[in-house]
Amino acid sequence: MPCNRCRCDNAALTTRVEQIAEQVKSLPLSEREELLAWLADFELGQVDAWDEELARDSQPGGRMQHVLDRVRRDIAEGRTKPLGEVIDNE
């Protein structure tokens, strides 16, 4: 049966996730709200970690160095267009 919120197929959920979902459904509203607040904070922490990783990788010598070098070369050699010419803003 599809989930209304994320449109996932609940049949594809793992047994462990199904068990957790059932436990969450049985929580009193106040505890469910507390759990949701915790999950939101947890997700924000994951985004922060990803942002930090991206920032490190973008530094000189980082994992994205070769991509950044190519982008800078393409810009310097005129192989780019202004964003407004590429994206339809209408």
MOPAC internal coordinates of N, CA, C and O (Angstrom, degrees):
PM7 1SCF
backbone

  N    0.0000 0     0.00 0     0.00 0    0    0    0
  C    1.4587 1     0.00 0     0.00 0    1    0    0
  C    1.5270 1   108.51 1     0.00 0    2    1    0
  O    1.2310 1   118.98 1   -53.51 1    3    2    1
  N    1.3325 1   119.56 1   126.49 1    3    2    1
  C    1.4641 1   121.47 1  -178.41 1    5    3    2
  C    1.5192 1   112.48 1   -66.69 1    6    5    3
  O    1.2310 1   121.18 1   -35.90 1    7    6    5
  N    1.2941 1   115.35 1   144.10 1    7    6    5
  C    1.4596 1   122.42 1   176.93 1    9    7    6
  C    1.5240 1   108.06 1   -80.76 1   10    9    7
  O    1.2310 1   119.75 1   -46.59 1   11   10    9
  N    1.3266 1   118.09 1   133.41 1   11   10    9
  C    1.4686 1   121.20 1  -178.35 1   13   11   10
  C    1.5174 1   112.79 1   -68.19 1   14   13   11
  O    1.2310 1   120.20 1   147.66 1   15   14   13
  N    1.3205 1   117.23 1   -32.34 1   15   14   13
  C    1.4577 1   120.37 1  -174.23 1   17   15   14
  C    1.5261 1   112.67 1   -75.98 1   18   17   15
  O    1.2310 1   119.88 1   127.62 1   19   18   17
  N    1.3232 1   117.83 1   -52.38 1   19   18   17
  C    1.4655 1   119.78 1  -174.52 1   21   19   18
  C    1.5219 1   112.36 1  -111.24 1   22   21   19
  O    1.2310 1   119.99 1   179.36 1   23   22   21
  N    1.3239 1   117.62 1    -0.64 1   23   22   21
  C    1.4597 1   123.75 1   179.19 1   25   23   22
  C    1.5252 1   113.43 1    61.41 1   26   25   23
  O    1.2310 1   120.81 1  -156.04 1   27   26   25
  N    1.3383 1   116.06 1    23.96 1   27   26   25
  C    1.4565 1   119.23 1   176.41 1   29   27   26
  C    1.5261 1   108.97 1   -80.34 1   30   29   27
  O    1.2310 1   120.33 1   -14.87 1   31   30   29
  N    1.2725 1   116.98 1   165.13 1   31   30   29
  C    1.4528 1   122.28 1   177.01 1   33   31   30
  C    1.5227 1   107.68 1   -95.03 1   34   33   31
  O    1.2310 1   120.38 1   -71.44 1   35   34   33
  N    1.3157 1   116.87 1   108.56 1   35   34   33
  C    1.4645 1   120.23 1  -177.27 1   37   35   34
  C    1.5172 1   112.39 1   -58.24 1   38   37   35
  O    1.2310 1   119.91 1   156.04 1   39   38   37
  N    1.3306 1   117.78 1   -23.96 1   39   38   37
  C    1.4575 1   120.37 1   179.01 1   41   39   38
  C    1.5228 1   110.82 1   -65.13 1   42   41   39
  O    1.2310 1   120.29 1   156.75 1   43   42   41
  N    1.3226 1   117.04 1   -23.25 1   43   42   41
  C    1.4561 1   121.10 1  -178.23 1   45   43   42
  C    1.5240 1   112.27 1   -85.38 1   46   45   43
  O    1.2310 1   119.79 1   173.16 1   47   46   45
  N    1.3261 1   118.00 1    -6.84 1   47   46   45
  C    1.4542 1   120.46 1  -179.34 1   49   47   46
  C    1.5209 1   109.91 1   -67.70 1   50   49   47
  O    1.2310 1   121.23 1   -35.03 1   51   50   49
  N    1.3167 1   115.25 1   144.97 1   51   50   49
  C    1.4573 1   118.95 1   177.49 1   53   51   50
  C    1.5248 1   109.35 1   -72.33 1   54   53   51
  O    1.2310 1   120.96 1   -20.54 1   55   54   53
  N    1.2889 1   115.77 1   159.46 1   55   54   53
  C    1.4688 1   120.97 1   179.50 1   57   55   54
  C    1.5165 1   110.87 1   -56.49 1   58   57   55
  O    1.2310 1   120.59 1   137.58 1   59   58   57
  N    1.3109 1   116.49 1   -42.42 1   59   58   57
  C    1.4657 1   120.01 1  -178.81 1   61   59   58
  C    1.5279 1   111.02 1   -63.81 1   62   61   59
  O    1.2310 1   120.39 1   136.35 1   63   62   61
  N    1.3309 1   116.86 1   -43.65 1   63   62   61
  C    1.4613 1   120.70 1   178.90 1   65   63   62
  C    1.5223 1   109.85 1   -65.71 1   66   65   63
  O    1.2310 1   120.21 1   141.41 1   67   66   65
  N    1.3304 1   117.21 1   -38.59 1   67   66   65
  C    1.4616 1   120.16 1   176.92 1   69   67   66
  C    1.5217 1   110.93 1   -60.36 1   70   69   67
  O    1.2310 1   120.70 1   137.93 1   71   70   69
  N    1.3222 1   116.27 1   -42.07 1   71   70   69
  C    1.4598 1   120.45 1   179.48 1   73   71   70
  C    1.5266 1   110.64 1   -64.07 1   74   73   71
  O    1.2310 1   120.82 1   137.16 1   75   74   73
  N    1.3183 1   116.03 1   -42.84 1   75   74   73
  C    1.4687 1   120.22 1   178.66 1   77   75   74
  C    1.5209 1   109.92 1   -63.96 1   78   77   75
  O    1.2310 1   120.47 1   136.48 1   79   78   77
  N    1.3284 1   116.70 1   -43.52 1   79   78   77
  C    1.4631 1   120.91 1   179.68 1   81   79   78
  C    1.5186 1   110.85 1   -59.40 1   82   81   79
  O    1.2310 1   120.08 1   137.24 1   83   82   81
  N    1.3169 1   117.46 1   -42.76 1   83   82   81
  C    1.4609 1   120.90 1   178.78 1   85   83   82
  C    1.5203 1   110.75 1   -63.87 1   86   85   83
  O    1.2310 1   120.55 1   140.25 1   87   86   85
  N    1.3339 1   116.55 1   -39.75 1   87   86   85
  C    1.4652 1   120.13 1   178.84 1   89   87   86
  C    1.5280 1   110.37 1   -65.82 1   90   89   87
  O    1.2310 1   120.42 1   139.54 1   91   90   89
  N    1.3252 1   116.79 1   -40.46 1   91   90   89
  C    1.4620 1   120.73 1   179.13 1   93   91   90
  C    1.5262 1   109.92 1   -63.36 1   94   93   91
  O    1.2310 1   120.47 1   137.49 1   95   94   93
  N    1.3226 1   116.71 1   -42.51 1   95   94   93
  C    1.4772 1   120.61 1   179.03 1   97   95   94
  C    1.5175 1   112.05 1   -59.92 1   98   97   95
  O    1.2310 1   120.53 1   149.04 1   99   98   97
  N    1.3286 1   116.58 1   -30.96 1   99   98   97
  C    1.4639 1   120.06 1  -177.04 1  101   99   98
  C    1.5323 1   113.11 1   -85.23 1  102  101   99
  O    1.2310 1   119.81 1   173.19 1  103  102  101
  N    1.3103 1   117.96 1    -6.81 1  103  102  101
  C    1.4630 1   120.87 1  -179.85 1  105  103  102
  C    1.5239 1   110.96 1   -68.57 1  106  105  103
  O    1.2310 1   120.56 1   -33.71 1  107  106  105
  N    1.3291 1   116.53 1   146.29 1  107  106  105
  C    1.4636 1   119.07 1   170.30 1  109  107  106
  C    1.5365 1   109.09 1   -63.03 1  110  109  107
  O    1.2310 1   120.81 1   -26.09 1  111  110  109
  N    1.3037 1   116.06 1   153.91 1  111  110  109
  C    1.4654 1   121.21 1  -176.20 1  113  111  110
  C    1.5248 1   112.32 1   -52.08 1  114  113  111
  O    1.2310 1   119.63 1   135.80 1  115  114  113
  N    1.3233 1   118.31 1   -44.20 1  115  114  113
  C    1.4703 1   120.40 1  -177.31 1  117  115  114
  C    1.5284 1   111.36 1   -62.53 1  118  117  115
  O    1.2310 1   120.41 1   140.64 1  119  118  117
  N    1.3353 1   116.83 1   -39.36 1  119  118  117
  C    1.4628 1   119.93 1   178.90 1  121  119  118
  C    1.5221 1   111.30 1   -72.74 1  122  121  119
  O    1.2310 1   120.22 1   145.36 1  123  122  121
  N    1.3167 1   117.18 1   -34.64 1  123  122  121
  C    1.4648 1   120.57 1   176.72 1  125  123  122
  C    1.5317 1   109.74 1   -65.04 1  126  125  123
  O    1.2310 1   120.30 1   139.19 1  127  126  125
  N    1.3274 1   117.03 1   -40.81 1  127  126  125
  C    1.4656 1   120.78 1   177.00 1  129  127  126
  C    1.5255 1   111.00 1   -64.29 1  130  129  127
  O    1.2310 1   120.57 1   141.19 1  131  130  129
  N    1.3362 1   116.52 1   -38.81 1  131  130  129
  C    1.4609 1   120.90 1   177.35 1  133  131  130
  C    1.5326 1   110.39 1   -63.58 1  134  133  131
  O    1.2310 1   120.73 1   137.23 1  135  134  133
  N    1.3238 1   116.21 1   -42.77 1  135  134  133
  C    1.4650 1   120.63 1   178.02 1  137  135  134
  C    1.5305 1   110.67 1   -63.19 1  138  137  135
  O    1.2310 1   120.17 1   135.53 1  139  138  137
  N    1.3186 1   117.28 1   -44.47 1  139  138  137
  C    1.4627 1   120.42 1   179.91 1  141  139  138
  C    1.5254 1   111.33 1   -62.86 1  142  141  139
  O    1.2310 1   120.10 1   141.21 1  143  142  141
  N    1.3234 1   117.41 1   -38.79 1  143  142  141
  C    1.4702 1   120.81 1   176.99 1  145  143  142
  C    1.5214 1   110.04 1   -63.55 1  146  145  143
  O    1.2310 1   120.76 1   137.60 1  147  146  145
  N    1.3373 1   116.15 1   -42.40 1  147  146  145
  C    1.4619 1   120.04 1   178.25 1  149  147  146
  C    1.5254 1   110.40 1   -62.48 1  150  149  147
  O    1.2310 1   120.39 1   134.86 1  151  150  149
  N    1.3365 1   116.86 1   -45.14 1  151  150  149
  C    1.4690 1   120.48 1   179.62 1  153  151  150
  C    1.5284 1   111.14 1   -60.35 1  154  153  151
  O    1.2310 1   120.58 1   139.01 1  155  154  153
  N    1.3362 1   116.50 1   -40.99 1  155  154  153
  C    1.4664 1   119.88 1   178.98 1  157  155  154
  C    1.5302 1   110.07 1   -62.16 1  158  157  155
  O    1.2310 1   120.34 1   135.29 1  159  158  157
  N    1.3329 1   116.96 1   -44.71 1  159  158  157
  C    1.4729 1   120.55 1   177.86 1  161  159  158
  C    1.5263 1   110.90 1   -63.49 1  162  161  159
  O    1.2310 1   120.59 1   139.60 1  163  162  161
  N    1.3286 1   116.48 1   -40.40 1  163  162  161
  C    1.4601 1   121.23 1   178.66 1  165  163  162
  C    1.5287 1   110.24 1   -60.79 1  166  165  163
  O    1.2310 1   120.40 1   133.17 1  167  166  165
  N    1.3217 1   116.83 1   -46.83 1  167  166  165
  C    1.4667 1   120.98 1   179.25 1  169  167  166
  C    1.5240 1   111.33 1   -61.96 1  170  169  167
  O    1.2310 1   120.17 1   139.18 1  171  170  169
  N    1.3252 1   117.27 1   -40.82 1  171  170  169
  C    1.4659 1   119.81 1   177.20 1  173  171  170
  C    1.5185 1   110.49 1   -60.75 1  174  173  171
  O    1.2310 1   120.49 1   140.89 1  175  174  173
  N    1.3260 1   116.67 1   -39.11 1  175  174  173
  C    1.4640 1   120.64 1   177.24 1  177  175  174
  C    1.5161 1   111.44 1   -62.70 1  178  177  175
  O    1.2310 1   120.44 1   142.52 1  179  178  177
  N    1.3251 1   116.77 1   -37.48 1  179  178  177
  C    1.4579 1   120.63 1   178.56 1  181  179  178
  C    1.5276 1   110.19 1   -66.74 1  182  181  179
  O    1.2310 1   120.48 1   140.18 1  183  182  181
  N    1.3327 1   116.68 1   -39.82 1  183  182  181
  C    1.4627 1   120.65 1   177.94 1  185  183  182
  C    1.5173 1   109.53 1   -64.11 1  186  185  183
  O    1.2310 1   120.45 1   137.22 1  187  186  185
  N    1.3287 1   116.74 1   -42.78 1  187  186  185
  C    1.4638 1   120.41 1   178.64 1  189  187  186
  C    1.5245 1   110.60 1   -60.36 1  190  189  187
  O    1.2310 1   120.41 1   137.28 1  191  190  189
  N    1.3228 1   116.81 1   -42.72 1  191  190  189
  C    1.4680 1   120.28 1   179.73 1  193  191  190
  C    1.5231 1   110.08 1   -64.36 1  194  193  191
  O    1.2310 1   120.26 1   139.86 1  195  194  193
  N    1.3314 1   117.11 1   -40.14 1  195  194  193
  C    1.4570 1   120.84 1   179.25 1  197  195  194
  C    1.5290 1   109.83 1   -65.88 1  198  197  195
  O    1.2310 1   120.45 1   137.40 1  199  198  197
  N    1.3376 1   116.75 1   -42.60 1  199  198  197
  C    1.4676 1   120.48 1   177.32 1  201  199  198
  C    1.5242 1   111.20 1   -59.77 1  202  201  199
  O    1.2310 1   120.87 1   138.05 1  203  202  201
  N    1.3252 1   115.95 1   -41.95 1  203  202  201
  C    1.4676 1   119.98 1   179.54 1  205  203  202
  C    1.5299 1   110.69 1   -65.23 1  206  205  203
  O    1.2310 1   120.46 1   138.98 1  207  206  205
  N    1.3261 1   116.73 1   -41.02 1  207  206  205
  C    1.4621 1   120.22 1   178.49 1  209  207  206
  C    1.5264 1   110.59 1   -63.49 1  210  209  207
  O    1.2310 1   120.71 1   136.84 1  211  210  209
  N    1.3182 1   116.24 1   -43.16 1  211  210  209
  C    1.4632 1   120.68 1   178.61 1  213  211  210
  C    1.5238 1   110.75 1   -62.67 1  214  213  211
  O    1.2310 1   120.49 1   138.47 1  215  214  213
  N    1.3215 1   116.68 1   -41.53 1  215  214  213
  C    1.4633 1   120.36 1   178.37 1  217  215  214
  C    1.5312 1   110.68 1   -62.55 1  218  217  215
  O    1.2310 1   120.31 1   136.66 1  219  218  217
  N    1.3438 1   117.01 1   -43.34 1  219  218  217
  C    1.4745 1   120.19 1   178.02 1  221  219  218
  C    1.5255 1   110.81 1   -62.86 1  222  221  219
  O    1.2310 1   120.74 1   134.84 1  223  222  221
  N    1.3240 1   116.19 1   -45.16 1  223  222  221
  C    1.4669 1   120.49 1  -178.10 1  225  223  222
  C    1.5249 1   112.20 1   -65.47 1  226  225  223
  O    1.2310 1   120.51 1   155.91 1  227  226  225
  N    1.3310 1   116.63 1   -24.09 1  227  226  225
  C    1.4658 1   121.07 1  -178.68 1  229  227  226
  C    1.5237 1   113.21 1   -86.34 1  230  229  227
  O    1.2310 1   120.28 1   171.09 1  231  230  229
  N    1.3150 1   117.07 1    -8.91 1  231  230  229
  C    1.4602 1   121.13 1   179.58 1  233  231  230
  C    1.5334 1   109.58 1   -73.28 1  234  233  231
  O    1.2310 1   120.11 1   -23.16 1  235  234  233
  N    1.3301 1   117.40 1   156.84 1  235  234  233
  C    1.4650 1   119.33 1   176.33 1  237  235  234
  C    1.5261 1   110.65 1   -52.80 1  238  237  235
  O    1.2310 1   120.82 1   -49.34 1  239  238  237
  N    1.3083 1   116.04 1   130.66 1  239  238  237
  C    1.4484 1   122.01 1  -178.12 1  241  239  238
  C    1.5176 1   113.72 1    85.91 1  242  241  239
  O    1.2310 1   120.32 1   177.55 1  243  242  241
  N    1.3412 1   116.99 1    -2.45 1  243  242  241
  C    1.4600 1   120.89 1  -179.77 1  245  243  242
  C    1.5220 1   111.66 1   -76.98 1  246  245  243
  O    1.2310 1   121.24 1    -4.26 1  247  246  245
  N    1.3248 1   115.23 1   175.74 1  247  246  245
  C    1.4647 1   120.70 1  -175.90 1  249  247  246
  C    1.5254 1   113.15 1   -63.34 1  250  249  247
  O    1.2310 1   119.82 1   159.31 1  251  250  249
  N    1.3245 1   117.95 1   -20.69 1  251  250  249
  C    1.4659 1   120.49 1  -179.91 1  253  251  250
  C    1.5231 1   112.92 1   -96.57 1  254  253  251
  O    1.2310 1   120.39 1  -173.57 1  255  254  253
  N    1.3112 1   116.87 1     6.43 1  255  254  253
  C    1.4582 1   120.96 1  -175.60 1  257  255  254
  C    1.5258 1   112.33 1   -52.80 1  258  257  255
  O    1.2310 1   119.83 1   134.08 1  259  258  257
  N    1.3307 1   117.94 1   -45.92 1  259  258  257
  C    1.4696 1   120.36 1  -178.06 1  261  259  258
  C    1.5226 1   111.71 1   -64.68 1  262  261  259
  O    1.2310 1   119.82 1   145.01 1  263  262  261
  N    1.3193 1   117.95 1   -34.99 1  263  262  261
  C    1.4649 1   121.16 1   178.19 1  265  263  262
  C    1.5229 1   109.75 1   -68.92 1  266  265  263
  O    1.2310 1   120.58 1   134.31 1  267  266  265
  N    1.3107 1   116.50 1   -45.69 1  267  266  265
  C    1.4587 1   120.49 1   179.52 1  269  267  266
  C    1.5239 1   111.78 1   -63.33 1  270  269  267
  O    1.2310 1   120.49 1   141.22 1  271  270  269
  N    1.3226 1   116.66 1   -38.78 1  271  270  269
  C    1.4701 1   120.04 1   177.11 1  273  271  270
  C    1.5246 1   110.40 1   -61.41 1  274  273  271
  O    1.2310 1   120.42 1   136.77 1  275  274  273
  N    1.3211 1   116.81 1   -43.23 1  275  274  273
  C    1.4709 1   120.17 1  -179.54 1  277  275  274
  C    1.5283 1   110.67 1   -65.74 1  278  277  275
  O    1.2310 1   120.27 1   137.78 1  279  278  277
  N    1.3168 1   117.09 1   -42.22 1  279  278  277
  C    1.4683 1   120.59 1   178.43 1  281  279  278
  C    1.5256 1   110.02 1   -60.56 1  282  281  279
  O    1.2310 1   120.45 1   133.84 1  283  282  281
  N    1.3169 1   116.75 1   -46.16 1  283  282  281
  C    1.4709 1   119.87 1   179.86 1  285  283  282
  C    1.5317 1   111.39 1   -62.50 1  286  285  283
  O    1.2310 1   120.32 1   140.47 1  287  286  285
  N    1.3411 1   117.00 1   -39.53 1  287  286  285
  C    1.4646 1   120.81 1   176.89 1  289  287  286
  C    1.5242 1   111.24 1   -63.31 1  290  289  287
  O    1.2310 1   120.84 1   134.52 1  291  290  289
  N    1.3354 1   116.00 1   -45.48 1  291  290  289
  C    1.4630 1   120.21 1   179.80 1  293  291  290
  C    1.5256 1   111.03 1   -60.91 1  294  293  291
  O    1.2310 1   120.16 1   139.36 1  295  294  293
  N    1.3171 1   117.30 1   -40.64 1  295  294  293
  C    1.4648 1   120.70 1   178.15 1  297  295  294
  C    1.5236 1   110.00 1   -65.30 1  298  297  295
  O    1.2310 1   120.37 1   132.32 1  299  298  297
  N    1.3245 1   116.91 1   -47.68 1  299  298  297
  C    1.4623 1   121.38 1  -178.26 1  301  299  298
  C    1.5250 1   112.03 1   -62.29 1  302  301  299
  O    1.2310 1   120.17 1   146.47 1  303  302  301
  N    1.3310 1   117.28 1   -33.53 1  303  302  301
  C    1.4580 1   121.41 1  -178.20 1  305  303  302
  C    1.5270 1   113.07 1   -93.10 1  306  305  303
  O    1.2310 1   120.57 1  -170.50 1  307  306  305
  N    1.3284 1   116.51 1     9.50 1  307  306  305
  C    1.4644 1   120.55 1   174.62 1  309  307  306
  C    1.5224 1   115.01 1    72.77 1  310  309  307
  O    1.2310 1   119.64 1  -156.92 1  311  310  309
  N    1.3042 1   118.29 1    23.08 1  311  310  309
  C    1.4691 1   120.91 1  -179.32 1  313  311  310
  C    1.5238 1   112.21 1   -93.89 1  314  313  311
  O    1.2310 1   120.58 1  -155.77 1  315  314  313
  N    1.3076 1   116.50 1    24.23 1  315  314  313
  C    1.4654 1   120.55 1   179.10 1  317  315  314
  C    1.5192 1   109.61 1  -126.95 1  318  317  315
  O    1.2310 1   120.81 1   -16.09 1  319  318  317
  N    1.3184 1   116.06 1   163.91 1  319  318  317
  C    1.4719 1   122.63 1   176.67 1  321  319  318
  C    1.5184 1   107.65 1  -124.29 1  322  321  319
  O    1.2310 1   120.55 1   -27.28 1  323  322  321
  N    1.3202 1   116.56 1   152.72 1  323  322  321
  C    1.4753 1   118.96 1   174.09 1  325  323  322
  C    1.5292 1   108.92 1   -59.65 1  326  325  323
  O    1.2310 1   120.39 1   -36.13 1  327  326  325
  N    1.3039 1   116.87 1   143.87 1  327  326  325
  C    1.4481 1   122.48 1  -177.28 1  329  327  326
  C    1.5188 1   112.59 1   -55.24 1  330  329  327
  O    1.2310 1   120.70 1   142.13 1  331  330  329
  N    1.3281 1   116.26 1   -37.87 1  331  330  329
  C    1.4614 1   120.75 1   179.61 1  333  331  330
  C    1.5253 1   113.24 1   -60.74 1  334  333  331
  O    1.2310 1   119.99 1   153.51 1  335  334  333
  N    1.3070 1   117.62 1   -26.49 1  335  334  333
  C    1.4667 1   120.43 1   178.14 1  337  335  334
  C    1.5268 1   111.82 1   -80.74 1  338  337  335
  O    1.2310 1   120.49 1   160.74 1  339  338  337
  N    1.3126 1   116.67 1   -19.26 1  339  338  337
  C    1.4600 1   120.51 1  -175.00 1  341  339  338
  C    1.5338 1   111.24 1   -97.10 1  342  341  339
  O    1.2310 1   120.89 1   143.29 1  343  342  341
  N    1.3205 1   115.89 1   -36.71 1  343  342  341
  C    1.4689 1   120.88 1  -176.52 1  345  343  342
  C    1.5141 1   108.96 1  -102.01 1  346  345  343
  O    1.2310 1   121.20 1   -48.00 1  347  346  345
  N    1.3204 1   115.31 1   132.00 1  347  346  345
  C    1.4595 1   121.70 1   176.65 1  349  347  346
  C    1.5233 1   107.45 1   -80.60 1  350  349  347
  O    1.2310 1   120.38 1   -70.66 1  351  350  349
  N    1.3205 1   116.88 1   109.34 1  351  350  349
  C    1.4573 1   121.82 1  -176.98 1  353  351  350
  C    1.5119 1   113.52 1   -86.99 1  354  353  351
  O    1.2310 1   119.45 1  -171.53 1  355  354  353
  N    1.3081 1   118.66 1     8.47 1  355  354  353
  C    1.4685 1   120.15 1  -177.67 1  357  355  354
  C    1.5021 1   111.80 1   -85.87 1  358  357  355
  O    1.2310 1   120.10 1   180.00 1  359  358  357

